[in-house]
């Protein structure tokens, strides 16, 4: 899926959570974030902290692939 803004990311996370039959409270506990943060993230709040958003994705089993037309310039091994 091509996610280009916070609304799309929030919708994707919300749908993944519901597909896994998790409440917001369940996911918040699993990701070690607050329910308020999760509500804001699912609603596409632009100022959501990226580290916490990644924790939520990890708890849902979502991976994030970054693609760029400049990929050869930025080749870095993060593992």
mmCIF file of the N, C-alpha and C atoms, coordinates in Angstrom:
data_MODEL
# 
_entry.id   MODEL 
# 
loop_
_atom_site.group_PDB 
_atom_site.id 
_atom_site.type_symbol 
_atom_site.label_atom_id 
_atom_site.label_alt_id 
_atom_site.label_comp_id 
_atom_site.label_asym_id 
_atom_site.label_entity_id 
_atom_site.label_seq_id 
_atom_site.pdbx_PDB_ins_code 
_atom_site.Cartn_x 
_atom_site.Cartn_y 
_atom_site.Cartn_z 
_atom_site.occupancy 
_atom_site.B_iso_or_equiv 
_atom_site.pdbx_formal_charge 
_atom_site.auth_seq_id 
_atom_site.auth_comp_id 
_atom_site.auth_asym_id 
_atom_site.auth_atom_id 
_atom_site.pdbx_PDB_model_num 
ATOM 1   N N  . UNK A 1 1  ? 0.844   -1.177 0.000  1.00 0.00 ? 1  UNK A N  1 
ATOM 2   C CA . UNK A 1 1  ? 0.000   0.000  0.000  1.00 0.00 ? 1  UNK A CA 1 
ATOM 3   C C  . UNK A 1 1  ? 0.887   1.237  0.000  1.00 0.00 ? 1  UNK A C  1 
ATOM 4   N N  . UNK A 1 2  ? 0.480   2.231  -0.726 1.00 0.00 ? 2  UNK A N  1 
ATOM 5   C CA . UNK A 1 2  ? 1.211   3.484  -0.804 1.00 0.00 ? 2  UNK A CA 1 
ATOM 6   C C  . UNK A 1 2  ? 0.572   4.491  0.152  1.00 0.00 ? 2  UNK A C  1 
ATOM 7   N N  . UNK A 1 3  ? 1.231   4.754  1.261  1.00 0.00 ? 3  UNK A N  1 
ATOM 8   C CA . UNK A 1 3  ? 0.707   5.689  2.258  1.00 0.00 ? 3  UNK A CA 1 
ATOM 9   C C  . UNK A 1 3  ? 1.461   7.004  2.103  1.00 0.00 ? 3  UNK A C  1 
ATOM 10  N N  . UNK A 1 4  ? 0.706   8.049  1.801  1.00 0.00 ? 4  UNK A N  1 
ATOM 11  C CA . UNK A 1 4  ? 1.331   9.332  1.507  1.00 0.00 ? 4  UNK A CA 1 
ATOM 12  C C  . UNK A 1 4  ? 0.971   10.431 2.503  1.00 0.00 ? 4  UNK A C  1 
ATOM 13  N N  . UNK A 1 5  ? 0.134   10.119 3.478  1.00 0.00 ? 5  UNK A N  1 
ATOM 14  C CA . UNK A 1 5  ? -0.206  11.130 4.487  1.00 0.00 ? 5  UNK A CA 1 
ATOM 15  C C  . UNK A 1 5  ? -0.645  10.458 5.784  1.00 0.00 ? 5  UNK A C  1 
ATOM 16  N N  . UNK A 1 6  ? -0.793  11.264 6.824  1.00 0.00 ? 6  UNK A N  1 
ATOM 17  C CA . UNK A 1 6  ? -1.113  10.726 8.147  1.00 0.00 ? 6  UNK A CA 1 
ATOM 18  C C  . UNK A 1 6  ? -2.511  10.136 8.217  1.00 0.00 ? 6  UNK A C  1 
ATOM 19  N N  . UNK A 1 7  ? -3.438  10.663 7.450  1.00 0.00 ? 7  UNK A N  1 
ATOM 20  C CA . UNK A 1 7  ? -4.801  10.109 7.437  1.00 0.00 ? 7  UNK A CA 1 
ATOM 21  C C  . UNK A 1 7  ? -4.786  8.670  6.927  1.00 0.00 ? 7  UNK A C  1 
ATOM 22  N N  . UNK A 1 8  ? -4.058  8.438  5.828  1.00 0.00 ? 8  UNK A N  1 
ATOM 23  C CA . UNK A 1 8  ? -3.986  7.083  5.270  1.00 0.00 ? 8  UNK A CA 1 
ATOM 24  C C  . UNK A 1 8  ? -3.296  6.126  6.236  1.00 0.00 ? 8  UNK A C  1 
ATOM 25  N N  . UNK A 1 9  ? -2.246  6.598  6.896  1.00 0.00 ? 9  UNK A N  1 
ATOM 26  C CA . UNK A 1 9  ? -1.570  5.748  7.877  1.00 0.00 ? 9  UNK A CA 1 
ATOM 27  C C  . UNK A 1 9  ? -2.513  5.414  9.018  1.00 0.00 ? 9  UNK A C  1 
ATOM 28  N N  . UNK A 1 10 ? -3.218  6.401  9.524  1.00 0.00 ? 10 UNK A N  1 
ATOM 29  C CA . UNK A 1 10 ? -4.161  6.175  10.618 1.00 0.00 ? 10 UNK A CA 1 
ATOM 30  C C  . UNK A 1 10 ? -5.254  5.194  10.244 1.00 0.00 ? 10 UNK A C  1 
ATOM 31  N N  . UNK A 1 11 ? -5.787  5.338  9.053  1.00 0.00 ? 11 UNK A N  1 
ATOM 32  C CA . UNK A 1 11 ? -6.835  4.427  8.581  1.00 0.00 ? 11 UNK A CA 1 
ATOM 33  C C  . UNK A 1 11 ? -6.296  3.016  8.443  1.00 0.00 ? 11 UNK A C  1 
ATOM 34  N N  . UNK A 1 12 ? -5.091  2.886  7.926  1.00 0.00 ? 12 UNK A N  1 
ATOM 35  C CA . UNK A 1 12 ? -4.476  1.567  7.768  1.00 0.00 ? 12 UNK A CA 1 
ATOM 36  C C  . UNK A 1 12 ? -4.287  0.897  9.129  1.00 0.00 ? 12 UNK A C  1 
ATOM 37  N N  . UNK A 1 13 ? -3.784  1.647  10.091 1.00 0.00 ? 13 UNK A N  1 
ATOM 38  C CA . UNK A 1 13 ? -3.574  1.110  11.432 1.00 0.00 ? 13 UNK A CA 1 
ATOM 39  C C  . UNK A 1 13 ? -4.901  0.721  12.072 1.00 0.00 ? 13 UNK A C  1 
ATOM 40  N N  . UNK A 1 14 ? -5.890  1.561  11.937 1.00 0.00 ? 14 UNK A N  1 
ATOM 41  C CA . UNK A 1 14 ? -7.213  1.269  12.508 1.00 0.00 ? 14 UNK A CA 1 
ATOM 42  C C  . UNK A 1 14 ? -7.788  -0.003 11.913 1.00 0.00 ? 14 UNK A C  1 
ATOM 43  N N  . UNK A 1 15 ? -7.708  -0.141 10.592 1.00 0.00 ? 15 UNK A N  1 
ATOM 44  C CA . UNK A 1 15 ? -8.240  -1.337 9.930  1.00 0.00 ? 15 UNK A CA 1 
ATOM 45  C C  . UNK A 1 15 ? -7.481  -2.592 10.351 1.00 0.00 ? 15 UNK A C  1 
ATOM 46  N N  . UNK A 1 16 ? -6.160  -2.480 10.481 1.00 0.00 ? 16 UNK A N  1 
ATOM 47  C CA . UNK A 1 16 ? -5.356  -3.631 10.916 1.00 0.00 ? 16 UNK A CA 1 
ATOM 48  C C  . UNK A 1 16 ? -5.725  -4.030 12.342 1.00 0.00 ? 16 UNK A C  1 
ATOM 49  N N  . UNK A 1 17 ? -5.926  -3.036 13.196 1.00 0.00 ? 17 UNK A N  1 
ATOM 50  C CA . UNK A 1 17 ? -6.309  -3.320 14.583 1.00 0.00 ? 17 UNK A CA 1 
ATOM 51  C C  . UNK A 1 17 ? -7.649  -4.049 14.630 1.00 0.00 ? 17 UNK A C  1 
ATOM 52  N N  . UNK A 1 18 ? -8.617  -3.544 13.892 1.00 0.00 ? 18 UNK A N  1 
ATOM 53  C CA . UNK A 1 18 ? -9.947  -4.162 13.891 1.00 0.00 ? 18 UNK A CA 1 
ATOM 54  C C  . UNK A 1 18 ? -9.909  -5.563 13.285 1.00 0.00 ? 18 UNK A C  1 
ATOM 55  N N  . UNK A 1 19 ? -9.106  -5.742 12.254 1.00 0.00 ? 19 UNK A N  1 
ATOM 56  C CA . UNK A 1 19 ? -8.974  -7.053 11.614 1.00 0.00 ? 19 UNK A CA 1 
ATOM 57  C C  . UNK A 1 19 ? -8.431  -8.093 12.593 1.00 0.00 ? 19 UNK A C  1 
ATOM 58  N N  . UNK A 1 20 ? -7.602  -7.625 13.524 1.00 0.00 ? 20 UNK A N  1 
ATOM 59  C CA . UNK A 1 20 ? -7.024  -8.514 14.534 1.00 0.00 ? 20 UNK A CA 1 
ATOM 60  C C  . UNK A 1 20 ? -7.887  -8.582 15.797 1.00 0.00 ? 20 UNK A C  1 
ATOM 61  N N  . UNK A 1 21 ? -9.067  -7.975 15.737 1.00 0.00 ? 21 UNK A N  1 
ATOM 62  C CA . UNK A 1 21 ? -10.028 -7.993 16.843 1.00 0.00 ? 21 UNK A CA 1 
ATOM 63  C C  . UNK A 1 21 ? -9.444  -7.422 18.127 1.00 0.00 ? 21 UNK A C  1 
ATOM 64  N N  . UNK A 1 22 ? -8.693  -6.339 17.990 1.00 0.00 ? 22 UNK A N  1 
ATOM 65  C CA . UNK A 1 22 ? -8.104  -5.671 19.144 1.00 0.00 ? 22 UNK A CA 1 
ATOM 66  C C  . UNK A 1 22 ? -8.859  -4.377 19.431 1.00 0.00 ? 22 UNK A C  1 
ATOM 67  N N  . UNK A 1 23 ? -9.050  -4.085 20.691 1.00 0.00 ? 23 UNK A N  1 
ATOM 68  C CA . UNK A 1 23 ? -9.587  -2.781 21.061 1.00 0.00 ? 23 UNK A CA 1 
ATOM 69  C C  . UNK A 1 23 ? -8.423  -1.790 21.062 1.00 0.00 ? 23 UNK A C  1 
ATOM 70  N N  . UNK A 1 24 ? -8.758  -0.517 21.096 1.00 0.00 ? 24 UNK A N  1 
ATOM 71  C CA . UNK A 1 24 ? -7.703  0.483  21.202 1.00 0.00 ? 24 UNK A CA 1 
ATOM 72  C C  . UNK A 1 24 ? -6.911  0.285  22.493 1.00 0.00 ? 24 UNK A C  1 
ATOM 73  N N  . UNK A 1 25 ? -7.593  -0.070 23.566 1.00 0.00 ? 25 UNK A N  1 
ATOM 74  C CA . UNK A 1 25 ? -6.913  -0.303 24.841 1.00 0.00 ? 25 UNK A CA 1 
ATOM 75  C C  . UNK A 1 25 ? -5.953  -1.489 24.737 1.00 0.00 ? 25 UNK A C  1 
ATOM 76  N N  . UNK A 1 26 ? -6.379  -2.566 24.084 1.00 0.00 ? 26 UNK A N  1 
ATOM 77  C CA . UNK A 1 26 ? -5.509  -3.741 23.898 1.00 0.00 ? 26 UNK A CA 1 
ATOM 78  C C  . UNK A 1 26 ? -4.241  -3.360 23.145 1.00 0.00 ? 26 UNK A C  1 
ATOM 79  N N  . UNK A 1 27 ? -4.415  -2.642 22.043 1.00 0.00 ? 27 UNK A N  1 
ATOM 80  C CA . UNK A 1 27 ? -3.269  -2.263 21.213 1.00 0.00 ? 27 UNK A CA 1 
ATOM 81  C C  . UNK A 1 27 ? -2.370  -1.272 21.938 1.00 0.00 ? 27 UNK A C  1 
ATOM 82  N N  . UNK A 1 28 ? -2.957  -0.357 22.650 1.00 0.00 ? 28 UNK A N  1 
ATOM 83  C CA . UNK A 1 28 ? -2.160  0.613  23.399 1.00 0.00 ? 28 UNK A CA 1 
ATOM 84  C C  . UNK A 1 28 ? -1.246  -0.098 24.391 1.00 0.00 ? 28 UNK A C  1 
ATOM 85  N N  . UNK A 1 29 ? -1.770  -1.096 25.066 1.00 0.00 ? 29 UNK A N  1 
ATOM 86  C CA . UNK A 1 29 ? -0.966  -1.867 26.020 1.00 0.00 ? 29 UNK A CA 1 
ATOM 87  C C  . UNK A 1 29 ? 0.141   -2.623 25.282 1.00 0.00 ? 29 UNK A C  1 
ATOM 88  N N  . UNK A 1 30 ? -0.202  -3.272 24.182 1.00 0.00 ? 30 UNK A N  1 
ATOM 89  C CA . UNK A 1 30 ? 0.778   -4.062 23.432 1.00 0.00 ? 30 UNK A CA 1 
ATOM 90  C C  . UNK A 1 30 ? 1.898   -3.186 22.864 1.00 0.00 ? 30 UNK A C  1 
ATOM 91  N N  . UNK A 1 31 ? 1.569   -1.947 22.501 1.00 0.00 ? 31 UNK A N  1 
ATOM 92  C CA . UNK A 1 31 ? 2.552   -1.043 21.893 1.00 0.00 ? 31 UNK A CA 1 
ATOM 93  C C  . UNK A 1 31 ? 3.208   -0.115 22.920 1.00 0.00 ? 31 UNK A C  1 
ATOM 94  N N  . UNK A 1 32 ? 2.755   -0.207 24.171 1.00 0.00 ? 32 UNK A N  1 
ATOM 95  C CA . UNK A 1 32 ? 3.282   0.643  25.234 1.00 0.00 ? 32 UNK A CA 1 
ATOM 96  C C  . UNK A 1 32 ? 3.078   2.135  24.927 1.00 0.00 ? 32 UNK A C  1 
ATOM 97  N N  . UNK A 1 33 ? 1.861   2.455  24.474 1.00 0.00 ? 33 UNK A N  1 
ATOM 98  C CA . UNK A 1 33 ? 1.468   3.845  24.230 1.00 0.00 ? 33 UNK A CA 1 
ATOM 99  C C  . UNK A 1 33 ? 0.135   4.076  24.930 1.00 0.00 ? 33 UNK A C  1 
ATOM 100 N N  . UNK A 1 34 ? -0.243  5.328  25.050 1.00 0.00 ? 34 UNK A N  1 
ATOM 101 C CA . UNK A 1 34 ? -1.527  5.643  25.647 1.00 0.00 ? 34 UNK A CA 1 
ATOM 102 C C  . UNK A 1 34 ? -2.668  5.507  24.653 1.00 0.00 ? 34 UNK A C  1 
ATOM 103 N N  . UNK A 1 35 ? -3.855  5.270  25.176 1.00 0.00 ? 35 UNK A N  1 
ATOM 104 C CA . UNK A 1 35 ? -5.038  5.173  24.317 1.00 0.00 ? 35 UNK A CA 1 
ATOM 105 C C  . UNK A 1 35 ? -5.251  6.491  23.576 1.00 0.00 ? 35 UNK A C  1 
ATOM 106 N N  . UNK A 1 36 ? -5.055  7.615  24.259 1.00 0.00 ? 36 UNK A N  1 
ATOM 107 C CA . UNK A 1 36 ? -5.225  8.933  23.620 1.00 0.00 ? 36 UNK A CA 1 
ATOM 108 C C  . UNK A 1 36 ? -4.308  9.069  22.411 1.00 0.00 ? 36 UNK A C  1 
ATOM 109 N N  . UNK A 1 37 ? -3.049  8.599  22.549 1.00 0.00 ? 37 UNK A N  1 
ATOM 110 C CA . UNK A 1 37 ? -2.126  8.635  21.419 1.00 0.00 ? 37 UNK A CA 1 
ATOM 111 C C  . UNK A 1 37 ? -2.662  7.806  20.269 1.00 0.00 ? 37 UNK A C  1 
ATOM 112 N N  . UNK A 1 38 ? -3.146  6.613  20.571 1.00 0.00 ? 38 UNK A N  1 
ATOM 113 C CA . UNK A 1 38 ? -3.647  5.722  19.538 1.00 0.00 ? 38 UNK A CA 1 
ATOM 114 C C  . UNK A 1 38 ? -4.857  6.320  18.829 1.00 0.00 ? 38 UNK A C  1 
ATOM 115 N N  . UNK A 1 39 ? -5.749  6.935  19.587 1.00 0.00 ? 39 UNK A N  1 
ATOM 116 C CA . UNK A 1 39 ? -6.918  7.606  18.990 1.00 0.00 ? 39 UNK A CA 1 
ATOM 117 C C  . UNK A 1 39 ? -6.442  8.684  18.013 1.00 0.00 ? 39 UNK A C  1 
ATOM 118 N N  . UNK A 1 40 ? -5.494  9.497  18.464 1.00 0.00 ? 40 UNK A N  1 
ATOM 119 C CA . UNK A 1 40 ? -4.973  10.561 17.600 1.00 0.00 ? 40 UNK A CA 1 
ATOM 120 C C  . UNK A 1 40 ? -4.304  9.987  16.353 1.00 0.00 ? 40 UNK A C  1 
ATOM 121 N N  . UNK A 1 41 ? -3.510  8.928  16.521 1.00 0.00 ? 41 UNK A N  1 
ATOM 122 C CA . UNK A 1 41 ? -2.826  8.297  15.393 1.00 0.00 ? 41 UNK A CA 1 
ATOM 123 C C  . UNK A 1 41 ? -3.830  7.760  14.385 1.00 0.00 ? 41 UNK A C  1 
ATOM 124 N N  . UNK A 1 42 ? -4.838  7.053  14.860 1.00 0.00 ? 42 UNK A N  1 
ATOM 125 C CA . UNK A 1 42 ? -5.850  6.497  13.962 1.00 0.00 ? 42 UNK A CA 1 
ATOM 126 C C  . UNK A 1 42 ? -6.648  7.584  13.252 1.00 0.00 ? 42 UNK A C  1 
ATOM 127 N N  . UNK A 1 43 ? -6.726  8.755  13.850 1.00 0.00 ? 43 UNK A N  1 
ATOM 128 C CA . UNK A 1 43 ? -7.438  9.870  13.226 1.00 0.00 ? 43 UNK A CA 1 
ATOM 129 C C  . UNK A 1 43 ? -6.531  10.722 12.346 1.00 0.00 ? 43 UNK A C  1 
ATOM 130 N N  . UNK A 1 44 ? -5.287  10.314 12.193 1.00 0.00 ? 44 UNK A N  1 
ATOM 131 C CA . UNK A 1 44 ? -4.385  10.993 11.272 1.00 0.00 ? 44 UNK A CA 1 
ATOM 132 C C  . UNK A 1 44 ? -3.750  12.258 11.798 1.00 0.00 ? 44 UNK A C  1 
ATOM 133 N N  . UNK A 1 45 ? -3.628  12.380 13.100 1.00 0.00 ? 45 UNK A N  1 
ATOM 134 C CA . UNK A 1 45 ? -3.008  13.574 13.679 1.00 0.00 ? 45 UNK A CA 1 
ATOM 135 C C  . UNK A 1 45 ? -1.577  13.717 13.154 1.00 0.00 ? 45 UNK A C  1 
ATOM 136 N N  . UNK A 1 46 ? -1.293  14.849 12.577 1.00 0.00 ? 46 UNK A N  1 
ATOM 137 C CA . UNK A 1 46 ? -0.002  15.059 11.927 1.00 0.00 ? 46 UNK A CA 1 
ATOM 138 C C  . UNK A 1 46 ? 1.161   15.177 12.890 1.00 0.00 ? 46 UNK A C  1 
ATOM 139 N N  . UNK A 1 47 ? 0.907   15.496 14.137 1.00 0.00 ? 47 UNK A N  1 
ATOM 140 C CA . UNK A 1 47 ? 1.999   15.679 15.090 1.00 0.00 ? 47 UNK A CA 1 
ATOM 141 C C  . UNK A 1 47 ? 2.267   14.435 15.940 1.00 0.00 ? 47 UNK A C  1 
ATOM 142 N N  . UNK A 1 48 ? 1.706   13.294 15.563 1.00 0.00 ? 48 UNK A N  1 
ATOM 143 C CA . UNK A 1 48 ? 1.948   12.056 16.304 1.00 0.00 ? 48 UNK A CA 1 
ATOM 144 C C  . UNK A 1 48 ? 3.441   11.711 16.243 1.00 0.00 ? 48 UNK A C  1 
ATOM 145 N N  . UNK A 1 49 ? 3.973   11.267 17.351 1.00 0.00 ? 49 UNK A N  1 
ATOM 146 C CA . UNK A 1 49 ? 5.399   10.938 17.431 1.00 0.00 ? 49 UNK A CA 1 
ATOM 147 C C  . UNK A 1 49 ? 5.716   9.692  16.609 1.00 0.00 ? 49 UNK A C  1 
ATOM 148 N N  . UNK A 1 50 ? 6.707   9.817  15.754 1.00 0.00 ? 50 UNK A N  1 
ATOM 149 C CA . UNK A 1 50 ? 7.044   8.727  14.843 1.00 0.00 ? 50 UNK A CA 1 
ATOM 150 C C  . UNK A 1 50 ? 7.497   7.474  15.582 1.00 0.00 ? 50 UNK A C  1 
ATOM 151 N N  . UNK A 1 51 ? 8.227   7.623  16.673 1.00 0.00 ? 51 UNK A N  1 
ATOM 152 C CA . UNK A 1 51 ? 8.681   6.453  17.427 1.00 0.00 ? 51 UNK A CA 1 
ATOM 153 C C  . UNK A 1 51 ? 7.527   5.652  17.987 1.00 0.00 ? 51 UNK A C  1 
ATOM 154 N N  . UNK A 1 52 ? 6.544   6.355  18.509 1.00 0.00 ? 52 UNK A N  1 
ATOM 155 C CA . UNK A 1 52 ? 5.358   5.676  19.042 1.00 0.00 ? 52 UNK A CA 1 
ATOM 156 C C  . UNK A 1 52 ? 4.540   5.058  17.912 1.00 0.00 ? 52 UNK A C  1 
ATOM 157 N N  . UNK A 1 53 ? 4.457   5.747  16.781 1.00 0.00 ? 53 UNK A N  1 
ATOM 158 C CA . UNK A 1 53 ? 3.718   5.207  15.634 1.00 0.00 ? 53 UNK A CA 1 
ATOM 159 C C  . UNK A 1 53 ? 4.369   3.910  15.157 1.00 0.00 ? 53 UNK A C  1 
ATOM 160 N N  . UNK A 1 54 ? 5.687   3.867  15.151 1.00 0.00 ? 54 UNK A N  1 
ATOM 161 C CA . UNK A 1 54 ? 6.394   2.652  14.753 1.00 0.00 ? 54 UNK A CA 1 
ATOM 162 C C  . UNK A 1 54 ? 6.160   1.542  15.770 1.00 0.00 ? 54 UNK A C  1 
ATOM 163 N N  . UNK A 1 55 ? 6.082   1.879  17.044 1.00 0.00 ? 55 UNK A N  1 
ATOM 164 C CA . UNK A 1 55 ? 5.772   0.874  18.075 1.00 0.00 ? 55 UNK A CA 1 
ATOM 165 C C  . UNK A 1 55 ? 4.399   0.266  17.851 1.00 0.00 ? 55 UNK A C  1 
ATOM 166 N N  . UNK A 1 56 ? 3.444   1.091  17.473 1.00 0.00 ? 56 UNK A N  1 
ATOM 167 C CA . UNK A 1 56 ? 2.093   0.602  17.181 1.00 0.00 ? 56 UNK A CA 1 
ATOM 168 C C  . UNK A 1 56 ? 2.137   -0.327 15.973 1.00 0.00 ? 56 UNK A C  1 
ATOM 169 N N  . UNK A 1 57 ? 2.831   0.085  14.934 1.00 0.00 ? 57 UNK A N  1 
ATOM 170 C CA . UNK A 1 57 ? 2.941   -0.764 13.741 1.00 0.00 ? 57 UNK A CA 1 
ATOM 171 C C  . UNK A 1 57 ? 3.593   -2.094 14.084 1.00 0.00 ? 57 UNK A C  1 
ATOM 172 N N  . UNK A 1 58 ? 4.647   -2.054 14.875 1.00 0.00 ? 58 UNK A N  1 
ATOM 173 C CA . UNK A 1 58 ? 5.345   -3.279 15.266 1.00 0.00 ? 58 UNK A CA 1 
ATOM 174 C C  . UNK A 1 58 ? 4.402   -4.210 16.032 1.00 0.00 ? 58 UNK A C  1 
ATOM 175 N N  . UNK A 1 59 ? 3.617   -3.646 16.942 1.00 0.00 ? 59 UNK A N  1 
ATOM 176 C CA . UNK A 1 59 ? 2.681   -4.456 17.737 1.00 0.00 ? 59 UNK A CA 1 
ATOM 177 C C  . UNK A 1 59 ? 1.628   -5.114 16.847 1.00 0.00 ? 59 UNK A C  1 
ATOM 178 N N  . UNK A 1 60 ? 1.311   -4.487 15.726 1.00 0.00 ? 60 UNK A N  1 
ATOM 179 C CA . UNK A 1 60 ? 0.329   -5.048 14.791 1.00 0.00 ? 60 UNK A CA 1 
ATOM 180 C C  . UNK A 1 60 ? 0.968   -5.970 13.748 1.00 0.00 ? 60 UNK A C  1 
ATOM 181 N N  . UNK A 1 61 ? 2.290   -6.034 13.736 1.00 0.00 ? 61 UNK A N  1 
ATOM 182 C CA . UNK A 1 61 ? 2.979   -6.842 12.731 1.00 0.00 ? 61 UNK A CA 1 
ATOM 183 C C  . UNK A 1 61 ? 3.110   -6.128 11.399 1.00 0.00 ? 61 UNK A C  1 
ATOM 184 N N  . UNK A 1 62 ? 2.957   -4.812 11.404 1.00 0.00 ? 62 UNK A N  1 
ATOM 185 C CA . UNK A 1 62 ? 3.067   -4.011 10.181 1.00 0.00 ? 62 UNK A CA 1 
ATOM 186 C C  . UNK A 1 62 ? 4.524   -3.597 10.003 1.00 0.00 ? 62 UNK A C  1 
ATOM 187 N N  . UNK A 1 63 ? 5.045   -3.794 8.807  1.00 0.00 ? 63 UNK A N  1 
ATOM 188 C CA . UNK A 1 63 ? 6.378   -3.306 8.498  1.00 0.00 ? 63 UNK A CA 1 
ATOM 189 C C  . UNK A 1 63 ? 6.263   -2.089 7.591  1.00 0.00 ? 63 UNK A C  1 
ATOM 190 N N  . UNK A 1 64 ? 7.257   -1.247 7.662  1.00 0.00 ? 64 UNK A N  1 
ATOM 191 C CA . UNK A 1 64 ? 7.263   -0.025 6.867  1.00 0.00 ? 64 UNK A CA 1 
ATOM 192 C C  . UNK A 1 64 ? 8.438   -0.084 5.908  1.00 0.00 ? 64 UNK A C  1 
ATOM 193 N N  . UNK A 1 65 ? 8.155   0.001  4.623  1.00 0.00 ? 65 UNK A N  1 
ATOM 194 C CA . UNK A 1 65 ? 9.190   0.042  3.598  1.00 0.00 ? 65 UNK A CA 1 
ATOM 195 C C  . UNK A 1 65 ? 9.249   1.459  3.047  1.00 0.00 ? 65 UNK A C  1 
ATOM 196 N N  . UNK A 1 66 ? 10.427  2.023  3.031  1.00 0.00 ? 66 UNK A N  1 
ATOM 197 C CA . UNK A 1 66 ? 10.612  3.371  2.515  1.00 0.00 ? 66 UNK A CA 1 
ATOM 198 C C  . UNK A 1 66 ? 11.209  3.266  1.124  1.00 0.00 ? 66 UNK A C  1 
ATOM 199 N N  . UNK A 1 67 ? 10.611  3.981  0.182  1.00 0.00 ? 67 UNK A N  1 
ATOM 200 C CA . UNK A 1 67 ? 11.110  3.961  -1.190 1.00 0.00 ? 67 UNK A CA 1 
ATOM 201 C C  . UNK A 1 67 ? 11.374  5.397  -1.629 1.00 0.00 ? 67 UNK A C  1 
ATOM 202 N N  . UNK A 1 68 ? 12.435  5.545  -2.377 1.00 0.00 ? 68 UNK A N  1 
ATOM 203 C CA . UNK A 1 68 ? 12.824  6.864  -2.843 1.00 0.00 ? 68 UNK A CA 1 
ATOM 204 C C  . UNK A 1 68 ? 13.460  6.743  -4.220 1.00 0.00 ? 68 UNK A C  1 
ATOM 205 N N  . UNK A 1 69 ? 13.251  7.750  -5.067 1.00 0.00 ? 69 UNK A N  1 
ATOM 206 C CA . UNK A 1 69 ? 13.949  7.726  -6.359 1.00 0.00 ? 69 UNK A CA 1 
ATOM 207 C C  . UNK A 1 69 ? 15.456  7.931  -6.176 1.00 0.00 ? 69 UNK A C  1 
ATOM 208 N N  . UNK A 1 70 ? 15.873  8.333  -4.977 1.00 0.00 ? 70 UNK A N  1 
ATOM 209 C CA . UNK A 1 70 ? 17.276  8.579  -4.684 1.00 0.00 ? 70 UNK A CA 1 
ATOM 210 C C  . UNK A 1 70 ? 17.883  7.457  -3.851 1.00 0.00 ? 70 UNK A C  1 
ATOM 211 N N  . UNK A 1 71 ? 17.274  6.283  -3.895 1.00 0.00 ? 71 UNK A N  1 
ATOM 212 C CA . UNK A 1 71 ? 17.646  5.174  -3.030 1.00 0.00 ? 71 UNK A CA 1 
ATOM 213 C C  . UNK A 1 71 ? 19.141  4.856  -3.068 1.00 0.00 ? 71 UNK A C  1 
ATOM 214 N N  . UNK A 1 72 ? 19.773  4.903  -4.217 1.00 0.00 ? 72 UNK A N  1 
ATOM 215 C CA . UNK A 1 72 ? 21.194  4.577  -4.303 1.00 0.00 ? 72 UNK A CA 1 
ATOM 216 C C  . UNK A 1 72 ? 22.036  5.572  -3.519 1.00 0.00 ? 72 UNK A C  1 
ATOM 217 N N  . UNK A 1 73 ? 21.601  6.793  -3.433 1.00 0.00 ? 73 UNK A N  1 
ATOM 218 C CA . UNK A 1 73 ? 22.337  7.816  -2.689 1.00 0.00 ? 73 UNK A CA 1 
ATOM 219 C C  . UNK A 1 73 ? 22.284  7.520  -1.198 1.00 0.00 ? 73 UNK A C  1 
ATOM 220 N N  . UNK A 1 74 ? 21.148  7.023  -0.724 1.00 0.00 ? 74 UNK A N  1 
ATOM 221 C CA . UNK A 1 74 ? 20.924  6.852  0.710  1.00 0.00 ? 74 UNK A CA 1 
ATOM 222 C C  . UNK A 1 74 ? 21.080  5.423  1.191  1.00 0.00 ? 74 UNK A C  1 
ATOM 223 N N  . UNK A 1 75 ? 21.752  4.577  0.459  1.00 0.00 ? 75 UNK A N  1 
ATOM 224 C CA . UNK A 1 75 ? 21.887  3.186  0.869  1.00 0.00 ? 75 UNK A CA 1 
ATOM 225 C C  . UNK A 1 75 ? 22.596  3.108  2.210  1.00 0.00 ? 75 UNK A C  1 
ATOM 226 N N  . UNK A 1 76 ? 21.862  2.626  3.213  1.00 0.00 ? 76 UNK A N  1 
ATOM 227 C CA . UNK A 1 76 ? 22.403  2.487  4.564  1.00 0.00 ? 76 UNK A CA 1 
ATOM 228 C C  . UNK A 1 76 ? 21.891  1.181  5.134  1.00 0.00 ? 76 UNK A C  1 
ATOM 229 N N  . UNK A 1 77 ? 22.738  0.456  5.786  1.00 0.00 ? 77 UNK A N  1 
ATOM 230 C CA . UNK A 1 77 ? 22.334  -0.789 6.430  1.00 0.00 ? 77 UNK A CA 1 
ATOM 231 C C  . UNK A 1 77 ? 21.966  -0.464 7.866  1.00 0.00 ? 77 UNK A C  1 
ATOM 232 N N  . UNK A 1 78 ? 20.662  -0.537 8.189  1.00 0.00 ? 78 UNK A N  1 
ATOM 233 C CA . UNK A 1 78 ? 20.182  -0.198 9.510  1.00 0.00 ? 78 UNK A CA 1 
ATOM 234 C C  . UNK A 1 78 ? 20.132  -1.392 10.455 1.00 0.00 ? 78 UNK A C  1 
ATOM 235 N N  . UNK A 1 79 ? 20.500  -2.548 9.990  1.00 0.00 ? 79 UNK A N  1 
ATOM 236 C CA . UNK A 1 79 ? 20.414  -3.739 10.837 1.00 0.00 ? 79 UNK A CA 1 
ATOM 237 C C  . UNK A 1 79 ? 21.714  -4.059 11.493 1.00 0.00 ? 79 UNK A C  1 
# 
